[in-house]
């Protein structure tokens, strides 16, 4: 269960990522938003490779299995932003 601070941090990260136009091949702003979050959350290692992929590592204190979360940051373009009642980003 998340505490209030964790909930607010998660919501803020999601909002920051949604605000980033991250069309395929142009994910830099989303990567930078995720990097900023990882830094503020205390990740031990953060690496951005030459393709713009980001990997963050939190080193655990206990032996045992490891966990990997994998996802992608690219999105499709908004075809007609004027058709929206609010900015989609």
Backbone as a printed PyTorch tensor [residue, N CA C, xyz], in Angstrom:
tensor([[[  0.8440,  -1.1810,   0.0000],
         [  0.0000,   0.0000,   0.0000],
         [  0.8910,   1.2470,   0.0000]],

        [[  0.5650,   2.1680,  -0.8480],
         [  1.3320,   3.4100,  -0.9270],
         [  0.8670,   4.4030,   0.1270]],

        [[  1.8130,   5.1510,   0.6890],
         [  1.4200,   6.2470,   1.5630],
         [  1.1040,   7.4710,   0.6970]],

        [[  0.6350,   8.5350,   1.3030],
         [  0.2320,   9.7300,   0.5390],
         [  1.3680,  10.3200,  -0.2800]],

        [[  2.5650,  10.3680,   0.2950],
         [  3.7140,  10.9250,  -0.4290],
         [  4.0310,  10.0810,  -1.6650]],

        [[  3.9700,   8.7690,  -1.5330],
         [  4.2260,   7.8870,  -2.6640],
         [  3.1450,   8.0300,  -3.7310]],

        [[  1.8950,   8.1660,  -3.2980],
         [  0.7950,   8.3550,  -4.2550],
         [  0.9880,   9.6470,  -5.0400]],

        [[  1.2980,  10.7240,  -4.3230],
         [  1.4820,  12.0210,  -4.9900],
         [  2.6650,  11.9760,  -5.9460]],

        [[  3.7430,  11.3130,  -5.5560],
         [  4.9150,  11.1970,  -6.4110],
         [  4.5910,  10.3980,  -7.6740]],

        [[  3.8270,   9.3330,  -7.5270],
         [  3.4340,   8.5060,  -8.6700],
         [  2.5340,   9.2930,  -9.6160]],

        [[  1.5840,  10.0240,  -9.0640],
         [  0.6870,  10.8430,  -9.8770],
         [  1.4790,  11.9220, -10.6220]],

        [[  2.4060,  12.5740,  -9.9270],
         [  3.2190,  13.6260, -10.5590],
         [  4.0580,  13.0560, -11.6950]],

        [[  4.6240,  11.8490, -11.5050],
         [  5.4010,  11.2210, -12.5730],
         [  4.5150,  10.9270, -13.7780]],

        [[  3.3510,  10.3610, -13.5430],
         [  2.4360,  10.0480, -14.6450],
         [  2.0190,  11.3150, -15.3840]],

        [[  1.7240,  12.3900, -14.6490],
         [  1.3560,  13.6500, -15.2840],
         [  2.5010,  14.1960, -16.1250]],

        [[  3.7210,  14.1290, -15.6020],
         [  4.8820,  14.6220, -16.3470],
         [  5.0820,  13.8240, -17.6310]],

        [[  4.8980,  12.5080, -17.5530],
         [  5.0790,  11.6830, -18.7500],
         [  3.9830,  11.9280, -19.7830]],

        [[  2.7510,  12.1180, -19.3340],
         [  1.6530,  12.3830, -20.2690],
         [  1.8620,  13.7190, -20.9770]],

        [[  2.4500,  14.6840, -20.2930],
         [  2.6800,  16.0110, -20.8830],
         [  3.7640,  16.0000, -21.9610]],

        [[  4.5750,  14.9600, -21.9830],
         [  5.6800,  14.8960, -22.9440],
         [  5.2030,  14.2890, -24.2600]],

        [[  5.3090,  15.0600, -25.3150],
         [  5.0900,  14.4770, -26.6370],
         [  6.2680,  13.5320, -26.8670]],

        [[  5.9860,  12.2610, -27.0550],
         [  7.0730,  11.2900, -27.1840],
         [  6.8340,  10.3670, -28.3710]],

        [[  6.5880,  10.9940, -29.5230],
         [  6.3950,  10.2100, -30.7380],
         [  7.6350,   9.3650, -30.9870]],

        [[  7.4520,   8.2300, -31.6090],
         [  8.5450,   7.2900, -31.8480],
         [  9.7480,   8.0090, -32.4610]],

        [[ 10.9020,   7.8290, -31.8370],
         [ 12.1210,   8.4960, -32.2770],
         [ 12.3410,   9.8390, -31.6330]],

        [[ 11.3680,  10.3280, -30.8640],
         [ 11.4580,  11.6470, -30.2190],
         [ 11.0280,  11.5350, -28.7520]],

        [[ 11.6340,  10.5660, -28.0420],
         [ 11.2400,  10.3200, -26.6520],
         [ 12.0900,  11.0620, -25.6360]],

        [[ 12.9750,  11.9390, -26.0810],
         [ 13.9520,  12.5710, -25.1880],
         [ 13.3080,  13.2470, -23.9800]],

        [[ 12.2350,  14.0100, -24.1780],
         [ 11.6240,  14.7080, -23.0440],
         [ 11.0260,  13.7430, -22.0270]],

        [[ 10.4640,  12.6370, -22.4940],
         [  9.9330,  11.6300, -21.5720],
         [ 11.0750,  10.9570, -20.8170]],

        [[ 12.1810,  10.6910, -21.5000],
         [ 13.3450,  10.0910, -20.8440],
         [ 13.8890,  11.0400, -19.7780]],

        [[ 13.9500,  12.3310, -20.0910],
         [ 14.4510,  13.3070, -19.1180],
         [ 13.5220,  13.4200, -17.9090]],

        [[ 12.2100,  13.3460, -18.1430],
         [ 11.2540,  13.3700, -17.0310],
         [ 11.4340,  12.1470, -16.1510]],

        [[ 11.6340,  10.9990, -16.7560],
         [ 11.8420,   9.7700, -15.9990],
         [ 13.1810,   9.8010, -15.2660]],

        [[ 14.1980,  10.3450, -15.9010],
         [ 15.5010,  10.4860, -15.2510],
         [ 15.3900,  11.3860, -14.0160]],

        [[ 14.6840,  12.4920, -14.1390],
         [ 14.4960,  13.4050, -13.0130],
         [ 13.7930,  12.7010, -11.8540]],

        [[ 12.7670,  11.9230, -12.1820],
         [ 12.0570,  11.1670, -11.1440],
         [ 12.9940,  10.1700, -10.4690]],

        [[ 13.7520,   9.4310, -11.2800],
         [ 14.6490,   8.4250, -10.7210],
         [ 15.6820,   9.0530,  -9.7950]],

        [[ 16.2020,  10.2230, -10.1780],
         [ 17.1740,  10.9200,  -9.3380],
         [ 16.5410,  11.3390,  -8.0120]],

        [[ 15.3500,  11.9120,  -8.0720],
         [ 14.7010,  12.3790,  -6.8400],
         [ 14.2260,  11.2200,  -5.9670]],

        [[ 13.9850,  10.0540,  -6.5880],
         [ 13.5320,   8.8830,  -5.8320],
         [ 14.6970,   8.0830,  -5.2570]],

        [[ 15.9180,   8.5000,  -5.5460],
         [ 17.0770,   7.8510,  -4.9430],
         [ 17.5590,   6.5900,  -5.6380]],

        [[ 17.2860,   6.4590,  -6.9470],
         [ 17.8140,   5.3040,  -7.6690],
         [ 19.3350,   5.3000,  -7.5650]],

        [[ 19.9290,   4.1370,  -7.4430],
         [ 21.3790,   4.0290,  -7.2880],
         [ 22.1180,   4.2400,  -8.6020]],

        [[ 21.5900,   3.7090,  -9.6770],
         [ 22.2150,   3.8500, -10.9990],
         [ 21.1560,   4.2460, -12.0170]],

        [[ 21.5150,   5.1830, -12.8820],
         [ 20.6410,   5.6020, -13.9760],
         [ 21.5240,   5.6910, -15.2140]],

        [[ 21.0980,   5.0440, -16.2780],
         [ 21.8950,   5.0320, -17.5020],
         [ 20.9820,   5.3000, -18.6960]],

        [[ 21.3850,   6.2310, -19.5370],
         [ 20.7050,   6.4880, -20.8080],
         [ 21.6660,   6.0660, -21.9100]],

        [[ 21.2310,   5.1270, -22.7570],
         [ 22.1350,   4.6250, -23.7950],
         [ 22.0780,   5.4970, -25.0460]],

        [[ 22.8730,   5.1080, -26.0520],
         [ 22.9780,   5.9020, -27.2790],
         [ 21.6960,   5.9200, -28.0930]],

        [[ 20.7460,   5.0310, -27.7790],
         [ 19.4650,   5.0070, -28.4830],
         [ 18.3950,   5.8160, -27.7520]],

        [[ 18.7320,   6.3050, -26.5650],
         [ 17.7800,   7.0780, -25.7900],
         [ 16.9880,   6.2560, -24.7950]],

        [[ 17.3140,   4.9760, -24.6520],
         [ 16.6470,   4.1430, -23.6530],
         [ 17.2150,   4.4610, -22.2690]],

        [[ 16.3750,   4.3780, -21.2580],
         [ 16.8190,   4.6660, -19.8980],
         [ 16.6370,   3.4240, -19.0310]],

        [[ 17.6330,   3.1800, -18.1920],
         [ 17.5980,   2.0590, -17.2540],
         [ 17.9320,   2.6220, -15.8820]],

        [[ 17.0840,   2.3180, -14.9130],
         [ 17.3250,   2.7360, -13.5400],
         [ 17.4160,   1.5200, -12.6440]],

        [[ 18.2970,   1.5710, -11.6640],
         [ 18.5130,   0.4350, -10.7720],
         [ 18.4190,   0.8870,  -9.3150]],

        [[ 17.6580,   0.1320,  -8.5480],
         [ 17.6190,   0.3050,  -7.0970],
         [ 18.2260,  -0.9570,  -6.5110]],

        [[ 19.3170,  -0.8090,  -5.7760],
         [ 19.9880,  -1.9640,  -5.1940],
         [ 19.2890,  -2.3330,  -3.8920]],

        [[ 18.8770,  -3.5670,  -3.8030],
         [ 18.2040,  -4.0390,  -2.6030],
         [ 19.1890,  -4.3990,  -1.5040]],

        [[ 18.6550,  -4.5960,  -0.3210],
         [ 19.4770,  -4.9510,   0.8320],
         [ 19.3840,  -6.4290,   1.1960]],

        [[ 18.5920,  -7.1810,   0.4610],
         [ 18.3550,  -8.5720,   0.8200],
         [ 18.6990,  -9.4850,  -0.3470]],

        [[ 19.1670, -10.6960,  -0.0420],
         [ 19.4160, -11.6620,  -1.1180],
         [ 18.0960, -12.1740,  -1.6770]],

        [[ 18.1560, -12.7150,  -2.8520],
         [ 16.9510, -13.3100,  -3.4200],
         [ 16.7070, -12.8600,  -4.8350]],

        [[ 15.5310, -13.1970,  -5.3510],
         [ 15.1950, -12.8810,  -6.7450],
         [ 15.1970, -11.3690,  -7.0100]],

        [[ 15.4680, -11.0440,  -8.2380],
         [ 15.4460,  -9.6470,  -8.6970],
         [ 14.1870,  -9.4200,  -9.5130]],

        [[ 13.8240,  -8.1630,  -9.6930],
         [ 12.6420,  -7.8290, -10.4730],
         [ 13.0270,  -6.8100, -11.5340]],

        [[ 12.4860,  -6.9770, -12.7210],
         [ 12.7230,  -6.0620, -13.8280],
         [ 11.3920,  -5.5690, -14.3600]],

        [[ 11.2560,  -4.2480, -14.4730],
         [ 10.0970,  -3.6500, -15.1320],
         [ 10.5870,  -3.1410, -16.4780]],

        [[  9.8570,  -3.4440, -17.5180],
         [ 10.2560,  -3.0460, -18.8600],
         [  9.0690,  -2.3850, -19.5450]],

        [[  9.3190,  -1.2940, -20.2160],
         [  8.2430,  -0.6080, -20.9200],
         [  8.8160,   0.2430, -22.0300]],

        [[  7.9390,   0.9510, -22.6870],
         [  8.3980,   1.8570, -23.7390],
         [  7.7740,   3.2230, -23.5180]],

        [[  8.4550,   4.2450, -24.0290],
         [  8.0260,   5.6240, -23.8040],
         [  7.4420,   6.2730, -25.0490]],

        [[  7.5510,   5.6110, -26.1960],
         [  7.0620,   6.2580, -27.4110],
         [  5.5430,   6.1380, -27.5130]],

        [[  4.9670,   7.1360, -28.1250],
         [  3.5160,   7.1990, -28.3250],
         [  3.2250,   7.5230, -29.7890]],

        [[  1.9680,   7.4970, -30.1240],
         [  1.5740,   7.9070, -31.4710],
         [  1.2390,   9.3960, -31.4460]],

        [[  1.3900,  10.0960, -32.5710],
         [  1.0590,  11.5200, -32.6060],
         [ -0.4450,  11.7500, -32.4390]],

        [[ -0.7890,  12.9050, -31.9230],
         [ -2.1960,  13.3120, -31.8480],
         [ -2.5480,  13.8760, -33.2220]],

        [[ -3.4370,  13.2060, -33.9660],
         [ -3.6700,  13.6080, -35.3570],
         [ -4.3080,  14.9870, -35.5100]],

        [[ -5.2330,  15.3650, -34.6290],
         [ -5.8960,  16.6510, -34.7580],
         [ -6.1080,  17.2520, -33.3710]],

        [[ -5.0920,  17.9100, -32.8120],
         [ -5.2230,  18.4520, -31.4600],
         [ -6.3520,  19.4710, -31.3230]],

        [[ -6.7320,  20.1260, -32.4270],
         [ -7.8130,  21.1170, -32.3640],
         [ -9.1760,  20.4690, -32.1110]],

        [[ -9.2930,  19.1670, -32.3330],
         [-10.5500,  18.4700, -32.1080],
         [-10.7910,  18.1700, -30.6190]],

        [[ -9.7790,  18.3680, -29.8030],
         [ -9.8940,  18.0920, -28.3760],
         [-10.4250,  19.3300, -27.6490]],

        [[-11.2200,  19.1010, -26.5970],
         [-11.7060,  20.2170, -25.7900],
         [-10.6280,  20.6980, -24.8220]],

        [[ -9.6450,  19.8330, -24.5480],
         [ -8.4810,  20.1960, -23.7360],
         [ -7.2300,  19.7040, -24.4540]],

        [[ -6.1180,  20.3340, -24.2050],
         [ -4.8600,  19.9010, -24.7880],
         [ -4.6090,  18.4550, -24.3540]],

        [[ -4.4420,  17.5210, -25.2980],
         [ -4.2480,  16.1240, -24.9340],
         [ -2.9540,  15.8720, -24.1740]],

        [[ -2.0140,  16.8010, -24.2560],
         [ -0.7760,  16.6580, -23.5080],
         [ -0.8110,  17.5240, -22.2570]]])
